[in-house]
Amino acid sequence: MRRPRRSSPCPAPDCRAASPHQHSATDRLKALGVTGDWVSGAERCMYCGCVYVRTEMDSKIIKGWLDAAMGPQGWHESGR
C-alpha cells in the first residue's frame, strides 16, 4: 500500500518535519569539494539534511544528505 503524499517540500520519505525550511546547498557543497552540474541548483532541507534537485518536470531527485540536524555532519551521497 502506498503512503499518501505529504505536503512537505522535502522529498525524503523519512523526514518527519511537516513544513521544514529549504535553503540552497550550493555554497556548502562547493566548499566540501562536491562537483557536478547539479550542485548549482541543489537545495537542502534544514530539518533532515536531504539534498535534492528539481527536474524540469518539477519532481525532486535526492542526491544525498548534508549536515543533518539529527544525524552525521558533512556530505553523504545517496546510494541511488
N, C-alpha and C positions, 0 to 999 in steps of 0.2 A: 504494500500500500504506500503510495507516495504521500509525503508530507505536504500540507498546504503551503503555498508560497507566503513568505512573510514580507512585510513592507520595509524591512531594514535595507539601507543602501549597501550593506556589507554582503558580499556573495558567499562568505564562509558558512557552511551549513551548521557548524557548531558554535557560531558566535551567539552569545546569549544577550547581547545588548539590543534593546528594542529600536533605538534610533541613535547609533553611535556617530560621532563626528568623523568625517572623511577629510584627509589632507593629502597634499602632494607628497610623494615619497622620493621624488626625483633627486633632490639635493643630497639626501642621506644615502641613497643607493650609490650615487656617483662618488661620494666621499669614501664609501666602502669598496670601491673598485668594481662594482657591478656594471656590466656593459650589455648593450643590446639596443636595438631600435625602440623597443617597448619602454625603456627606462624613462624617456622624456614624458610619457603620458601616464606613469604609474601613480596610483592613489593608494592610501593606506588607511585602514580602519584604526582609529585611535583606541578602540577597546581591545580587540583581539590581535591586532598587528597584521592582519591579512593584507597583502599587497596584490593589487589587481589592475588590469587594464580594461578599458571599454572597447568593444569592437564597433565596426560600422553599423551593425545591426542592434546596437545598444545592449548587447549582452556583456557579461563580465567574465574575464578569464583570470583565475587565480595564478599568480606567478610564484608566490611564496609568502613568508612571514618575516616581519621586521620589527624588532624591539617590542615584542608583545608585552603588554602591561602585566599579564598573569603568566607569562612564560619566559622562554630564553631570550636574551638580548642578542642583537646582531642580525645578520641576514641568514635565512634558511630557505633555500629554494624548494619549490613544490616538486614532488616526485612525479607529477603528471606529464 
